[in-house]
Structures are given as C-alpha cells and as structure tokens.
Amino acid sequence: MTGTSHSGRLPSGRHGLPREVIVRSQRERLMEAMVRVAADKGYEATTVADVIESAGVSRTTFYELFRDKEECFLAAYDAVANILLAHVERAFRKQPGSWEHRIHAGLAAMVDLLAQESAVARMVMVESTAASPAARLRYREMLTRFMPFLDEGRARSRFASQLPAATSSMAIGGAAALIFDEVRADRAPELREHLPDLVYCVLMPFLGPEAAVREMRRELEPP
C-alpha cells in the first residue's frame, strides 16, 4: 500500500473472486484513499464522503469495514507505518560496515521514501498529530519502534556510562521534529537535502561531534 496507488481496484461486473479477496481489496482502497484525502485536505476537513468517492467504494461498504472516519485513518496509519519501518530496517540490515554506516543507510531510506510519497509523509508525520488522541498515540508508538536500531550504538559508545536513559528517544525525537517541520511546510520532496543533518542529530549523542560529522559527510556505499 502507498499513498498514490490505484492498482488494487477490482474490475467491475461479475468476476467470481472469493469474498475475502473482494473485502481485502475494498479495505485497501479505502485506506489508500484516506491517505490521499487526509494529506490533501487535512484530517479534520476529511469526510467519509471524500474517502468513499476517492476509493470508488459505497458508503455501505465503508461502514461494513470501519466504524467511522477515525478507525479508517488509524488502520491506514498502521499500514503505512509498517511499510516505512520495514523499508528502513531493510536498508539498515543490508548496509555493509559499522553501526553508524547502517544508521546512515536507514535514514537515507526513510527520507527517500517520504520524499517520493508526499501524501504518506504528510499523513505519518503531520496529520497524525492533529487527528485525535489515539492517532497521536500511534505516532509516538511509531517513533519508539525505531529505538532498537540505536541500541547497538549505546552498547558501542565510549560515552555509554554517561548517556541518559532517554538518549535514544531524544535522538529520534530531534530527527522527527526536523522531518515534521519540512513536511508541514510542503517540502517533503526536498527531504534528502536534510539527510546530513538527520545523520548528525541521531549519531552525535553516541559518537560525539567529530565522529558524527565524519559520518554525515560520508558518501553511502551501495548495499
């Protein structure tokens, strides 16, 4: 699922597909529509009518699949957050070299995906913080899912004994704030330009300023 795909739309008429296939397709179309519409209009202004029109699904079908607008938004949010996390983890695991090299690759994968999918970027980073208390909780939970990538850095850091317990959380929060500001200003396509800043923000607490600067200036090796 992405914020721009229409490829999951079923052919009209009788197609003989199993009920579960039809339901899955309708659900995915509604979630994709929610990503598009919420990114375009904002969550508050988005209506169920907007979503079903964009998805090409009936109102009856919408309410068979989701209780309300918020439930559809949260389901779509979970889906795109899972895709983003998997994309980052794949880049992190494939990148050869040290832990800091792998963090660099993971951050590059993240900004590349968000830059290519502006609607996804806006939903994940901006609209979730304005949608509802449940959506804000989902946003915070998503950020904590990136913390395991930093665990190895704490173990390797020569400053380990001096690092506050919340160091990983603060590093991720700082990077998220930078991304949030750019996406909110409709500059998601330019996020790659901020990759060095993000690398420095995440690595500096663990490596110190000099090593973080060296890594932010390094060209990524192909995986």
C-alpha positions in Angstrom: 0.0 0.0 0.0 1.2 3.5 -0.9 -0.5 6.9 -0.7 -0.8 7.1 -4.5 -1.6 3.6 -5.8 -4.9 2.7 -7.6 -3.7 -0.7 -8.7 -5.8 -2.6 -6.2 -9.1 -1.7 -7.8 -11.1 -4.7 -8.9 -12.7 -5.0 -12.3 -16.4 -4.1 -12.5 -19.1 -6.6 -13.1 -19.0 -10.3 -12.2 -15.5 -11.5 -11.5 -16.0 -14.7 -9.4 -13.4 -13.6 -6.8 -13.6 -15.0 -3.3 -15.4 -12.8 -0.8 -12.2 -12.4 1.3 -10.3 -11.1 -1.8 -13.0 -8.5 -2.5 -13.1 -7.3 1.1 -9.4 -7.0 1.3 -9.3 -5.0 -1.9 -12.1 -2.7 -0.7 -10.3 -2.2 2.6 -7.0 -1.4 1.0 -8.7 1.1 -1.5 -10.4 2.9 1.4 -7.1 3.1 3.4 -5.2 4.4 0.3 -8.0 6.9 -0.2 -7.7 8.0 3.4 -4.0 8.7 3.0 -4.6 10.7 -0.2 -7.5 12.7 1.1 -6.2 13.4 4.6 -2.9 14.6 3.1 -4.7 16.8 0.7 -7.4 18.3 2.9 -6.2 17.6 6.4 -7.8 15.1 8.8 -10.3 17.5 10.3 -11.7 18.5 6.9 -11.8 15.0 5.5 -15.2 13.3 5.4 -16.3 9.8 4.9 -17.9 11.0 1.6 -14.5 12.2 0.4 -12.9 8.9 1.2 -15.5 6.7 -0.5 -15.6 9.0 -3.6 -11.8 8.7 -3.9 -11.8 4.9 -3.3 -14.8 4.2 -5.5 -16.5 2.2 -2.7 -20.0 2.6 -1.4 -20.9 4.2 1.9 -22.5 0.9 3.0 -19.2 -0.9 2.3 -17.3 1.7 4.2 -19.3 1.1 7.4 -19.1 -2.6 7.0 -15.4 -2.3 7.2 -14.8 0.6 9.5 -16.8 2.0 12.4 -16.0 5.6 11.5 -13.5 8.0 9.9 -11.1 7.7 12.8 -10.9 3.9 12.6 -10.2 4.1 8.9 -7.5 6.7 9.5 -5.8 4.6 12.2 -5.9 1.4 10.0 -4.3 3.4 7.2 -1.7 4.9 9.6 -0.7 1.4 10.9 -0.3 0.2 7.3 2.0 3.0 6.1 3.9 3.0 9.4 4.6 -0.7 9.0 5.8 -0.1 5.4 8.1 2.7 6.5 9.6 0.7 9.3 10.2 -2.3 7.0 11.8 -0.1 4.4 14.2 1.4 7.0 15.0 -2.0 8.5 15.8 -3.5 5.1 18.3 -0.7 4.3 19.8 -0.9 7.8 20.3 -4.7 7.6 21.7 -4.7 4.0 24.2 -1.9 4.5 27.8 -3.2 5.0 30.2 -1.7 7.5 29.8 -0.3 11.0 26.7 0.5 13.0 26.9 4.2 12.1 27.1 3.3 8.4 23.9 1.2 8.8 22.1 4.1 10.7 23.1 6.4 7.8 21.6 4.0 5.3 18.4 3.6 7.3 17.9 7.3 7.5 18.6 7.7 3.8 16.0 5.0 3.0 13.5 6.8 5.2 13.9 10.3 3.6 13.9 8.8 0.2 10.5 7.1 0.8 9.0 10.1 2.4 10.3 12.4 -0.4 8.8 10.1 -3.1 5.4 9.6 -1.3 4.5 13.1 -0.1 1.0 12.0 0.9 2.3 9.3 3.1 4.8 11.7 4.6 2.1 14.2 5.5 -0.2 11.5 7.0 2.5 9.8 9.0 4.3 12.9 10.3 1.8 15.7 10.4 -1.9 14.7 10.2 -1.5 12.0 12.9 -0.5 14.7 15.4 -3.7 16.6 14.7 -6.2 13.9 14.1 -7.1 12.5 17.6 -5.6 11.3 20.9 -5.5 7.8 19.5 -3.7 9.0 16.4 -1.1 10.9 18.4 -0.5 7.8 20.5 0.1 5.8 17.2 2.6 8.5 16.2 4.5 8.2 19.5 4.4 4.4 19.2 5.8 4.5 15.7 8.8 6.6 16.9 9.6 4.1 19.6 9.7 1.3 17.1 12.9 2.9 15.7 14.6 2.9 19.0 16.0 -0.7 18.7 18.2 0.5 15.8 20.0 2.7 18.3 20.5 0.0 21.0 23.7 -1.2 19.3 25.1 2.4 19.3 24.6 2.7 23.0 26.5 -0.5 23.5 29.3 0.6 21.4 29.5 4.2 22.6 32.6 5.2 24.6 30.2 7.6 26.4 27.8 4.8 27.3 28.2 5.3 31.1 27.4 9.0 30.7 24.4 8.8 28.4 21.0 9.5 29.9 18.4 6.7 29.7 16.3 8.7 27.3 19.2 9.3 24.8 17.7 7.1 22.0 14.3 8.7 22.5 15.7 12.2 22.4 17.8 11.5 19.2 14.8 10.1 17.4 12.6 12.9 18.6 15.0 15.5 17.3 15.2 13.8 13.9 11.4 13.5 13.8 10.9 17.2 14.6 13.2 18.2 11.7 11.2 15.9 9.3 7.9 17.2 10.7 8.8 20.8 10.0 9.8 20.1 6.4 6.7 18.0 5.7 4.3 20.5 7.3 5.9 23.2 5.1 5.2 21.0 2.0 8.9 20.4 1.4 8.8 16.6 1.7 10.3 16.2 -1.8 13.4 18.1 -0.6 14.0 15.9 2.5 17.1 14.2 1.0 18.8 17.6 1.4 18.5 17.2 5.1 20.0 13.7 5.4 23.3 15.0 6.7 21.5 17.0 9.5 19.5 13.9 10.4 22.6 11.7 10.5 24.3 14.1 12.8 21.3 14.5 15.0 20.9 10.8 15.6 24.6 9.8 15.8 26.1 12.7 17.8 24.9 11.7 21.3 26.5 8.2 20.8 29.7 9.0 18.8 30.5 12.6 19.8 30.6 15.6 17.5 33.7 14.8 15.5 32.7 11.2 14.5 29.2 12.3 13.8 30.4 15.0 11.4 32.6 12.5 9.6 29.7 10.1 9.1 27.3 12.9 7.9 29.9 13.8 5.3 30.5 10.3 4.1 29.0 9.0 0.8 26.9 5.9 1.2 28.2 2.6 -0.1 25.7 0.7 -2.2 24.3 -2.3 -0.3 
